[in-house]
Amino acid sequence: MQNRILILDDDSDILELLEFILKKHHYQIIGIQDSHEIETYLYENSFSLLIIDRTLPCIDGVDLIRGLRQRGNTTPVIFLTAKDSQQEKLEGFRGGGDDYITKPFDIDEVVMRVEAVIRRTRKSGFENKLVYRDILINLDTFEVKIADNLIKLTKLEFKLLQIFLENIGKVLNRDYLLETVWNCGVFDEHCSEKTVNIAIKRLKQKIDNDSSKKYIESIRGVGYKFK
């Protein structure tokens, strides 16, 4: 899965530079300038890393992250800020930061620190979880929770859900699902659209049991989308 990074900085020039450089290193980047947007993005997406400026309008980035930590969000954080005193750095780490980079910065150093934090947190287990809305799946233990309720899935259903969570909002056709979930080749007789349809129906019965929460949408004549 491609690592997804959320960058929050109200300086459009710095935001544009970071997006450009990190995309060249094959990261998927979402850049925002308004701190009020972060809750929405974290609710709808799973991120490998947050890069946060401290000097944001209306709020210190440390207070923002401290609030996320108190609500249970464990996404790794790098503070990228002009606040460079020793006391301010300590505030960043105590507030939930995993690393602290001061402006002006060397872009090569930023890239290396991003790689280091993602590598370190992957080893500690953060990267082995996918979170979307109220769904959490653990790629190590194969546990699935929806609103803190444990959902029992078969191995195939788990893999199908994982593929959907890695492609939020994308329409996945049946051929793609057959290839990635069932490892079916073009001439495999046991693989068919019916195979996919039955598996999707069973998965929906387990995760769409609340009428107000429908995750899997059927796109007529094309495939399925996780929303």
NUNULO-867320 format. One record per residue (C-alpha): x, y, z; residue number from 1. Coordinates in pm, 1 decimal. Layout:
<rs>
<r><x>X</x><y>Y</y><z>Z</z><mifi>NUM</mifi></r>
...
</rs>
This chain:
<rs>
<r><x>0.0</x><y>0.0</y><z>0.0</z><mifi>1</mifi></r>
<r><x>133.6</x><y>347.0</y><z>-87.8</z><mifi>2</mifi></r>
<r><x>205.6</x><y>558.0</y><z>219.5</z><mifi>3</mifi></r>
<r><x>-42.2</x><y>843.8</y><z>254.0</z><mifi>4</mifi></r>
<r><x>68.9</x><y>1167.9</y><z>423.8</z><mifi>5</mifi></r>
<r><x>-146.3</x><y>1459.3</y><z>540.3</z><mifi>6</mifi></r>
<r><x>31.5</x><y>1797.0</y><z>550.7</z><mifi>7</mifi></r>
<r><x>-120.1</x><y>2089.5</y><z>741.9</z><mifi>8</mifi></r>
<r><x>52.4</x><y>2425.2</y><z>685.8</z><mifi>9</mifi></r>
<r><x>-106.8</x><y>2764.6</y><z>623.4</z><mifi>10</mifi></r>
<r><x>192.0</x><y>2875.5</y><z>410.4</z><mifi>11</mifi></r>
<r><x>89.9</x><y>2783.2</y><z>54.9</z><mifi>12</mifi></r>
<r><x>448.8</x><y>2800.7</y><z>-78.0</z><mifi>13</mifi></r>
<r><x>580.9</x><y>2554.2</y><z>181.1</z><mifi>14</mifi></r>
<r><x>278.9</x><y>2330.4</y><z>130.0</z><mifi>15</mifi></r>
<r><x>332.4</x><y>2325.5</y><z>-245.9</z><mifi>16</mifi></r>
<r><x>704.3</x><y>2249.3</y><z>-205.5</z><mifi>17</mifi></r>
<r><x>645.0</x><y>1960.7</y><z>34.8</z><mifi>18</mifi></r>
<r><x>373.2</x><y>1813.2</y><z>-185.8</z><mifi>19</mifi></r>
<r><x>598.2</x><y>1830.9</y><z>-493.1</z><mifi>20</mifi></r>
<r><x>903.2</x><y>1674.1</y><z>-326.2</z><mifi>21</mifi></r>
<r><x>723.6</x><y>1398.7</y><z>-135.3</z><mifi>22</mifi></r>
<r><x>518.3</x><y>1297.1</y><z>-439.3</z><mifi>23</mifi></r>
<r><x>847.3</x><y>1251.5</y><z>-626.6</z><mifi>24</mifi></r>
<r><x>939.6</x><y>1003.2</y><z>-352.7</z><mifi>25</mifi></r>
<r><x>617.9</x><y>810.0</y><z>-423.0</z><mifi>26</mifi></r>
<r><x>411.3</x><y>926.9</y><z>-126.9</z><mifi>27</mifi></r>
<r><x>43.8</x><y>999.1</y><z>-165.9</z><mifi>28</mifi></r>
<r><x>-7.5</x><y>1354.3</y><z>-35.8</z><mifi>29</mifi></r>
<r><x>-307.1</x><y>1548.6</y><z>88.4</z><mifi>30</mifi></r>
<r><x>-225.3</x><y>1912.1</y><z>168.6</z><mifi>31</mifi></r>
<r><x>-453.4</x><y>2141.5</y><z>366.6</z><mifi>32</mifi></r>
<r><x>-420.1</x><y>2493.9</y><z>508.1</z><mifi>33</mifi></r>
<r><x>-717.9</x><y>2502.0</y><z>746.1</z><mifi>34</mifi></r>
<r><x>-686.0</x><y>2316.1</y><z>1077.3</z><mifi>35</mifi></r>
<r><x>-1064.3</x><y>2273.1</y><z>1089.4</z><mifi>36</mifi></r>
<r><x>-1040.7</x><y>2031.0</y><z>794.6</z><mifi>37</mifi></r>
<r><x>-814.1</x><y>1782.0</y><z>966.9</z><mifi>38</mifi></r>
<r><x>-1088.1</x><y>1598.3</y><z>1158.3</z><mifi>39</mifi></r>
<r><x>-1279.2</x><y>1532.9</y><z>835.4</z><mifi>40</mifi></r>
<r><x>-973.6</x><y>1396.6</y><z>654.8</z><mifi>41</mifi></r>
<r><x>-874.7</x><y>1176.4</y><z>948.7</z><mifi>42</mifi></r>
<r><x>-1231.2</x><y>1043.6</y><z>970.0</z><mifi>43</mifi></r>
<r><x>-1244.1</x><y>953.9</y><z>602.1</z><mifi>44</mifi></r>
<r><x>-885.9</x><y>832.1</y><z>543.6</z><mifi>45</mifi></r>
<r><x>-604.3</x><y>631.4</y><z>696.9</z><mifi>46</mifi></r>
<r><x>-266.0</x><y>808.8</y><z>702.2</z><mifi>47</mifi></r>
<r><x>88.0</x><y>684.3</y><z>757.4</z><mifi>48</mifi></r>
<r><x>202.2</x><y>1026.5</y><z>880.7</z><mifi>49</mifi></r>
<r><x>88.2</x><y>1380.2</y><z>963.0</z><mifi>50</mifi></r>
<r><x>320.0</x><y>1677.8</y><z>899.5</z><mifi>51</mifi></r>
<r><x>192.1</x><y>1968.6</y><z>1107.5</z><mifi>52</mifi></r>
<r><x>293.5</x><y>2332.9</y><z>1137.3</z><mifi>53</mifi></r>
<r><x>270.4</x><y>2479.3</y><z>1488.7</z><mifi>54</mifi></r>
<r><x>190.5</x><y>2839.6</y><z>1398.1</z><mifi>55</mifi></r>
<r><x>-161.3</x><y>2789.8</y><z>1264.1</z><mifi>56</mifi></r>
<r><x>-440.9</x><y>3048.0</y><z>1271.1</z><mifi>57</mifi></r>
<r><x>-648.0</x><y>3015.0</y><z>1590.4</z><mifi>58</mifi></r>
<r><x>-455.8</x><y>2716.0</y><z>1730.9</z><mifi>59</mifi></r>
<r><x>-107.0</x><y>2589.4</y><z>1810.0</z><mifi>60</mifi></r>
<r><x>-35.6</x><y>2268.3</y><z>1619.0</z><mifi>61</mifi></r>
<r><x>73.2</x><y>2103.9</y><z>1944.8</z><mifi>62</mifi></r>
<r><x>-267.4</x><y>2170.4</y><z>2101.6</z><mifi>63</mifi></r>
<r><x>-430.9</x><y>2029.2</y><z>1789.0</z><mifi>64</mifi></r>
<r><x>-232.5</x><y>1704.5</y><z>1808.7</z><mifi>65</mifi></r>
<r><x>-271.6</x><y>1680.4</y><z>2185.4</z><mifi>66</mifi></r>
<r><x>-648.3</x><y>1684.2</y><z>2130.7</z><mifi>67</mifi></r>
<r><x>-625.1</x><y>1411.0</y><z>1865.9</z><mifi>68</mifi></r>
<r><x>-416.0</x><y>1195.3</y><z>2098.8</z><mifi>69</mifi></r>
<r><x>-670.5</x><y>1238.3</y><z>2378.3</z><mifi>70</mifi></r>
<r><x>-939.5</x><y>1112.3</y><z>2138.1</z><mifi>71</mifi></r>
<r><x>-734.7</x><y>802.8</y><z>2061.0</z><mifi>72</mifi></r>
<r><x>-570.5</x><y>895.2</y><z>1729.1</z><mifi>73</mifi></r>
<r><x>-222.0</x><y>740.3</y><z>1712.4</z><mifi>74</mifi></r>
<r><x>-112.9</x><y>853.1</y><z>1363.1</z><mifi>75</mifi></r>
<r><x>258.3</x><y>948.1</y><z>1371.6</z><mifi>76</mifi></r>
<r><x>328.4</x><y>1323.5</y><z>1366.0</z><mifi>77</mifi></r>
<r><x>620.0</x><y>1538.5</y><z>1253.7</z><mifi>78</mifi></r>
<r><x>605.2</x><y>1904.2</y><z>1357.1</z><mifi>79</mifi></r>
<r><x>754.1</x><y>2132.4</y><z>1090.5</z><mifi>80</mifi></r>
<r><x>773.2</x><y>2480.6</y><z>1238.6</z><mifi>81</mifi></r>
<r><x>965.5</x><y>2802.6</y><z>1291.8</z><mifi>82</mifi></r>
<r><x>935.1</x><y>2761.0</y><z>1669.4</z><mifi>83</mifi></r>
<r><x>1288.2</x><y>2645.4</y><z>1739.0</z><mifi>84</mifi></r>
<r><x>1366.5</x><y>2695.6</y><z>2109.1</z><mifi>85</mifi></r>
<r><x>1449.9</x><y>2394.5</y><z>2324.2</z><mifi>86</mifi></r>
<r><x>1136.1</x><y>2451.0</y><z>2533.0</z><mifi>87</mifi></r>
<r><x>917.5</x><y>2460.3</y><z>2221.1</z><mifi>88</mifi></r>
<r><x>1071.9</x><y>2137.9</y><z>2092.7</z><mifi>89</mifi></r>
<r><x>1001.1</x><y>1968.4</y><z>2425.0</z><mifi>90</mifi></r>
<r><x>640.5</x><y>2092.1</y><z>2406.6</z><mifi>91</mifi></r>
<r><x>610.6</x><y>1929.2</y><z>2064.3</z><mifi>92</mifi></r>
<r><x>729.8</x><y>1588.7</y><z>2181.8</z><mifi>93</mifi></r>
<r><x>525.7</x><y>1602.7</y><z>2501.2</z><mifi>94</mifi></r>
<r><x>218.9</x><y>1698.5</y><z>2299.4</z><mifi>95</mifi></r>
<r><x>236.0</x><y>1382.7</y><z>2090.5</z><mifi>96</mifi></r>
<r><x>495.6</x><y>1453.1</y><z>1822.2</z><mifi>97</mifi></r>
<r><x>723.6</x><y>1177.7</y><z>1690.5</z><mifi>98</mifi></r>
<r><x>977.2</x><y>1418.8</y><z>1539.6</z><mifi>99</mifi></r>
<r><x>1038.2</x><y>1794.9</y><z>1527.8</z><mifi>100</mifi></r>
<r><x>1189.5</x><y>1983.8</y><z>1233.5</z><mifi>101</mifi></r>
<r><x>1256.0</x><y>2358.6</y><z>1242.3</z><mifi>102</mifi></r>
<r><x>1220.4</x><y>2609.9</y><z>958.4</z><mifi>103</mifi></r>
<r><x>1408.9</x><y>2693.4</y><z>745.9</z><mifi>104</mifi></r>
<r><x>1464.9</x><y>2327.0</y><z>664.9</z><mifi>105</mifi></r>
<r><x>1674.4</x><y>2116.6</y><z>431.8</z><mifi>106</mifi></r>
<r><x>1437.9</x><y>1925.9</y><z>202.7</z><mifi>107</mifi></r>
<r><x>1661.8</x><y>1616.6</y><z>188.3</z><mifi>108</mifi></r>
<r><x>1658.9</x><y>1602.0</y><z>567.2</z><mifi>109</mifi></r>
<r><x>1279.4</x><y>1625.9</y><z>568.8</z><mifi>110</mifi></r>
<r><x>1254.4</x><y>1332.4</y><z>328.4</z><mifi>111</mifi></r>
<r><x>1493.0</x><y>1121.0</y><z>539.5</z><mifi>112</mifi></r>
<r><x>1305.2</x><y>1201.4</y><z>860.0</z><mifi>113</mifi></r>
<r><x>971.8</x><y>1116.5</y><z>696.2</z><mifi>114</mifi></r>
<r><x>1114.1</x><y>781.0</y><z>585.8</z><mifi>115</mifi></r>
<r><x>1257.3</x><y>717.8</y><z>933.7</z><mifi>116</mifi></r>
<r><x>933.1</x><y>793.8</y><z>1121.4</z><mifi>117</mifi></r>
<r><x>723.1</x><y>580.1</y><z>886.5</z><mifi>118</mifi></r>
<r><x>974.1</x><y>294.2</y><z>907.5</z><mifi>119</mifi></r>
<r><x>991.6</x><y>316.1</y><z>1288.0</z><mifi>120</mifi></r>
<r><x>615.6</x><y>335.5</y><z>1342.6</z><mifi>121</mifi></r>
<r><x>552.6</x><y>53.0</y><z>1096.4</z><mifi>122</mifi></r>
<r><x>772.0</x><y>-171.0</y><z>1311.6</z><mifi>123</mifi></r>
<r><x>579.6</x><y>-65.7</y><z>1623.6</z><mifi>124</mifi></r>
<r><x>248.8</x><y>-164.8</y><z>1468.8</z><mifi>125</mifi></r>
<r><x>86.5</x><y>162.6</y><z>1360.8</z><mifi>126</mifi></r>
<r><x>126.3</x><y>90.7</y><z>991.0</z><mifi>127</mifi></r>
<r><x>-41.8</x><y>-246.7</y><z>1026.8</z><mifi>128</mifi></r>
<r><x>-380.8</x><y>-93.5</y><z>1088.4</z><mifi>129</mifi></r>
<r><x>-625.9</x><y>59.7</y><z>843.3</z><mifi>130</mifi></r>
<r><x>-887.8</x><y>300.5</y><z>974.9</z><mifi>131</mifi></r>
<r><x>-1184.6</x><y>447.9</y><z>789.6</z><mifi>132</mifi></r>
<r><x>-1488.1</x><y>611.4</y><z>950.2</z><mifi>133</mifi></r>
<r><x>-1569.8</x><y>370.7</y><z>1237.4</z><mifi>134</mifi></r>
<r><x>-1399.4</x><y>68.0</y><z>1077.1</z><mifi>135</mifi></r>
<r><x>-1061.0</x><y>-52.6</y><z>1204.0</z><mifi>136</mifi></r>
<r><x>-881.5</x><y>-355.4</y><z>1064.7</z><mifi>137</mifi></r>
<r><x>-559.2</x><y>-495.9</y><z>1208.0</z><mifi>138</mifi></r>
<r><x>-340.7</x><y>-648.8</y><z>937.3</z><mifi>139</mifi></r>
<r><x>-136.7</x><y>-844.5</y><z>1192.3</z><mifi>140</mifi></r>
<r><x>-415.5</x><y>-1003.2</y><z>1396.1</z><mifi>141</mifi></r>
<r><x>-680.4</x><y>-1004.5</y><z>1118.2</z><mifi>142</mifi></r>
<r><x>-928.1</x><y>-844.7</y><z>1358.3</z><mifi>143</mifi></r>
<r><x>-1201.5</x><y>-618.3</y><z>1227.8</z><mifi>144</mifi></r>
<r><x>-1389.4</x><y>-373.4</y><z>1448.2</z><mifi>145</mifi></r>
<r><x>-1680.8</x><y>-150.4</y><z>1357.0</z><mifi>146</mifi></r>
<r><x>-1767.9</x><y>107.6</y><z>1623.6</z><mifi>147</mifi></r>
<r><x>-1559.0</x><y>-103.2</y><z>1867.0</z><mifi>148</mifi></r>
<r><x>-1766.1</x><y>-415.3</y><z>1791.2</z><mifi>149</mifi></r>
<r><x>-1564.6</x><y>-718.1</y><z>1676.0</z><mifi>150</mifi></r>
<r><x>-1678.4</x><y>-845.9</y><z>1335.7</z><mifi>151</mifi></r>
<r><x>-1594.8</x><y>-1202.0</y><z>1230.6</z><mifi>152</mifi></r>
<r><x>-1484.0</x><y>-1227.2</y><z>868.5</z><mifi>153</mifi></r>
<r><x>-1345.6</x><y>-1514.9</y><z>667.1</z><mifi>154</mifi></r>
<r><x>-992.0</x><y>-1480.9</y><z>531.1</z><mifi>155</mifi></r>
<r><x>-1131.3</x><y>-1397.3</y><z>186.9</z><mifi>156</mifi></r>
<r><x>-1375.4</x><y>-1140.4</y><z>325.6</z><mifi>157</mifi></r>
<r><x>-1094.0</x><y>-978.1</y><z>523.8</z><mifi>158</mifi></r>
<r><x>-878.6</x><y>-948.0</y><z>212.4</z><mifi>159</mifi></r>
<r><x>-1172.1</x><y>-805.0</y><z>18.6</z><mifi>160</mifi></r>
<r><x>-1234.0</x><y>-543.3</y><z>289.0</z><mifi>161</mifi></r>
<r><x>-862.9</x><y>-457.2</y><z>296.1</z><mifi>162</mifi></r>
<r><x>-863.3</x><y>-393.7</y><z>-79.8</z><mifi>163</mifi></r>
<r><x>-1164.2</x><y>-163.7</y><z>-43.3</z><mifi>164</mifi></r>
<r><x>-1002.7</x><y>33.0</y><z>242.3</z><mifi>165</mifi></r>
<r><x>-687.9</x><y>80.1</y><z>36.0</z><mifi>166</mifi></r>
<r><x>-898.4</x><y>221.7</y><z>-249.7</z><mifi>167</mifi></r>
<r><x>-1155.3</x><y>444.1</y><z>-78.4</z><mifi>168</mifi></r>
<r><x>-1384.8</x><y>614.6</y><z>-328.6</z><mifi>169</mifi></r>
<r><x>-1249.3</x><y>425.5</y><z>-631.2</z><mifi>170</mifi></r>
<r><x>-1473.6</x><y>206.1</y><z>-843.3</z><mifi>171</mifi></r>
<r><x>-1319.3</x><y>-142.6</y><z>-851.8</z><mifi>172</mifi></r>
<r><x>-1435.8</x><y>-363.6</y><z>-1134.8</z><mifi>173</mifi></r>
<r><x>-1491.0</x><y>-736.2</y><z>-1090.7</z><mifi>174</mifi></r>
<r><x>-1188.5</x><y>-835.5</y><z>-1298.5</z><mifi>175</mifi></r>
<r><x>-962.2</x><y>-630.6</y><z>-1070.5</z><mifi>176</mifi></r>
<r><x>-1114.6</x><y>-788.3</y><z>-759.1</z><mifi>177</mifi></r>
<r><x>-1079.2</x><y>-1136.9</y><z>-905.0</z><mifi>178</mifi></r>
<r><x>-712.8</x><y>-1073.3</y><z>-976.8</z><mifi>179</mifi></r>
<r><x>-620.9</x><y>-910.3</y><z>-643.1</z><mifi>180</mifi></r>
<r><x>-842.4</x><y>-1102.6</y><z>-398.3</z><mifi>181</mifi></r>
<r><x>-880.1</x><y>-1442.5</y><z>-564.1</z><mifi>182</mifi></r>
<r><x>-551.3</x><y>-1433.9</y><z>-765.0</z><mifi>183</mifi></r>
<r><x>-745.9</x><y>-1542.2</y><z>-1070.4</z><mifi>184</mifi></r>
<r><x>-596.1</x><y>-1546.5</y><z>-1415.1</z><mifi>185</mifi></r>
<r><x>-782.3</x><y>-1487.0</y><z>-1739.8</z><mifi>186</mifi></r>
<r><x>-846.2</x><y>-1856.0</y><z>-1800.1</z><mifi>187</mifi></r>
<r><x>-935.6</x><y>-1968.4</y><z>-1446.4</z><mifi>188</mifi></r>
<r><x>-1267.1</x><y>-2144.8</y><z>-1483.7</z><mifi>189</mifi></r>
<r><x>-1357.2</x><y>-2126.2</y><z>-1113.2</z><mifi>190</mifi></r>
<r><x>-1350.0</x><y>-1744.2</y><z>-1119.8</z><mifi>191</mifi></r>
<r><x>-1647.2</x><y>-1547.1</y><z>-1245.7</z><mifi>192</mifi></r>
<r><x>-1848.9</x><y>-1233.8</y><z>-1179.8</z><mifi>193</mifi></r>
<r><x>-2082.8</x><y>-1449.1</y><z>-975.4</z><mifi>194</mifi></r>
<r><x>-1791.9</x><y>-1537.2</y><z>-745.3</z><mifi>195</mifi></r>
<r><x>-1740.5</x><y>-1167.3</y><z>-671.8</z><mifi>196</mifi></r>
<r><x>-2109.9</x><y>-1089.1</y><z>-635.9</z><mifi>197</mifi></r>
<r><x>-2164.9</x><y>-1363.5</y><z>-377.6</z><mifi>198</mifi></r>
<r><x>-1860.6</x><y>-1259.0</y><z>-172.0</z><mifi>199</mifi></r>
<r><x>-1964.4</x><y>-892.2</y><z>-180.4</z><mifi>200</mifi></r>
<r><x>-2316.0</x><y>-983.0</y><z>-69.0</z><mifi>201</mifi></r>
<r><x>-2181.1</x><y>-1178.0</y><z>230.3</z><mifi>202</mifi></r>
<r><x>-1942.4</x><y>-898.0</y><z>326.2</z><mifi>203</mifi></r>
<r><x>-2220.6</x><y>-639.9</y><z>306.3</z><mifi>204</mifi></r>
<r><x>-2438.2</x><y>-851.1</y><z>535.0</z><mifi>205</mifi></r>
<r><x>-2164.8</x><y>-835.3</y><z>799.0</z><mifi>206</mifi></r>
<r><x>-2058.5</x><y>-470.7</y><z>777.5</z><mifi>207</mifi></r>
<r><x>-2373.7</x><y>-298.4</y><z>647.9</z><mifi>208</mifi></r>
<r><x>-2598.2</x><y>-429.1</y><z>923.6</z><mifi>209</mifi></r>
<r><x>-2683.7</x><y>-76.1</y><z>1038.5</z><mifi>210</mifi></r>
<r><x>-2926.2</x><y>80.6</y><z>791.4</z><mifi>211</mifi></r>
<r><x>-2768.1</x><y>424.3</y><z>845.4</z><mifi>212</mifi></r>
<r><x>-2420.9</x><y>301.0</y><z>747.7</z><mifi>213</mifi></r>
<r><x>-2381.6</x><y>164.2</y><z>399.0</z><mifi>214</mifi></r>
<r><x>-2019.7</x><y>123.5</y><z>296.7</z><mifi>215</mifi></r>
<r><x>-2029.8</x><y>-77.0</y><z>-26.7</z><mifi>216</mifi></r>
<r><x>-2204.2</x><y>73.6</y><z>-327.9</z><mifi>217</mifi></r>
<r><x>-2278.7</x><y>-126.5</y><z>-641.3</z><mifi>218</mifi></r>
<r><x>-2202.2</x><y>63.6</y><z>-961.8</z><mifi>219</mifi></r>
<r><x>-2427.2</x><y>-93.5</y><z>-1224.1</z><mifi>220</mifi></r>
<r><x>-2236.2</x><y>-256.8</y><z>-1507.7</z><mifi>221</mifi></r>
<r><x>-1895.6</x><y>-159.2</y><z>-1364.4</z><mifi>222</mifi></r>
<r><x>-1819.0</x><y>-290.5</y><z>-1017.5</z><mifi>223</mifi></r>
<r><x>-1819.1</x><y>-173.8</y><z>-656.0</z><mifi>224</mifi></r>
<r><x>-1709.7</x><y>131.7</y><z>-458.5</z><mifi>225</mifi></r>
<r><x>-1638.0</x><y>172.8</y><z>-88.5</z><mifi>226</mifi></r>
<r><x>-1778.4</x><y>503.9</y><z>35.9</z><mifi>227</mifi></r>
</rs>
